[in-house]
Amino acid sequence: MKWFLKVKPGDKLQSRPEWNNTERPSNQLINPVEVLRVTEAQSQSGMLFTVRTRNGMTRELDAGWFIEPNAKVSGVPPQD
């Protein structure tokens, strides 16, 4: 099972560095970022996470923009 299928609102994740490296400072994420909502979607991974950017706006980002969490930090088990 893919790790991102177990993510729930309130979990904290680290974004992949590529996100902040390619976005304007106001759209960057402050890590760890809290997941506000989880939505199934027709996207690369099939799952979108709603998170808050540095400027306080919310964005829906594909789960692929995030790194598999450490279970001790977020409570989300690693991928099997």
WOZIGI-V997462 format. One record per helix or strand of 3 or more residues. SS is the DSSP state (@ for helix, = for strand). FROM is the first residue (numbers start at 1). LEN is the number of residues. Records with the same first field share a line. If there is no record, write none. Layout:
BEGIN
SS: FROM-LEN, FROM-LEN
END
This chain:
BEGIN
@: 3-4, 17-6, 25-3, 63-3, 71-4
=: 12-4, 37-4, 47-6, 58-5
END
